Amino acid sequence: MAKAAGISPSSVQRIWKRHGLQPHRVRAFKLSNDPKFAEKLKDVVGLHVDPPAHAVVLSIDEKSQIQALDRTQPGLPMKKGRCATMTHDYKRNGTTTLFAALDILEGKVIGRCMQRHRHQEFIRFLNAVEHEVPAAKAVHVVLDNYATHKHPKVTA
């Protein structure tokens, strides 16, 4: 199209650069249709910005279907004149799910890998979190709306 108008591609590129335009880059977003979204947002941000005294605020999430890969042979360590090496091939060990809880105030992460991604594993992870948080502290948890988090046994 630029060529048909008699403008060279480099001219178009200079114009885009001058005006800070990057038409090849697109960011997606989604607005919540929850009528209580603003109220919930204030609660979550408030917890992180000004946490209650004698409490721990944890953001919990999970990453499922992580490939558990292992190299077929051990790599060679780095030494003078040679970088570290590793084989190009690997063996598959199935998948795993990472559950993680981030304490933003302390910068501490509590994480566990589990074979499956069900409410039973999530409850085991919550029990592990409970063991690592001091008993004298209340725990505030920020979660997404994943079905596992809403299971009756989890909420109980």
Number of C-alpha atoms within 10 A of each C-alpha: 8 10 9 7 7 8 11 12 12 9 11 13 12 12 12 13 11 9 8 9 12 10 7 5 6 7 4 4 6 5 6 9 7 9 8 9 12 11 10 12 11 10 13 18 11 12 18 18 11 10 15 15 8 10 15 20 23 23 17 18 18 18 12 16 14 12 12 12 13 12 13 13 12 10 11 12 10 10 8 5 5 9 10 9 11 14 11 8 10 12 11 11 10 11 15 18 20 18 20 20 22 18 17 14 13 9 7 11 15 16 17 18 18 17 13 15 18 14 17 14 18 21 17 14 21 17 11 14 19 12 10 10 14 13 9 8 13 14 16 16 15 15 15 12 7 10 9 18 17 14 15 9 11 14 9 6
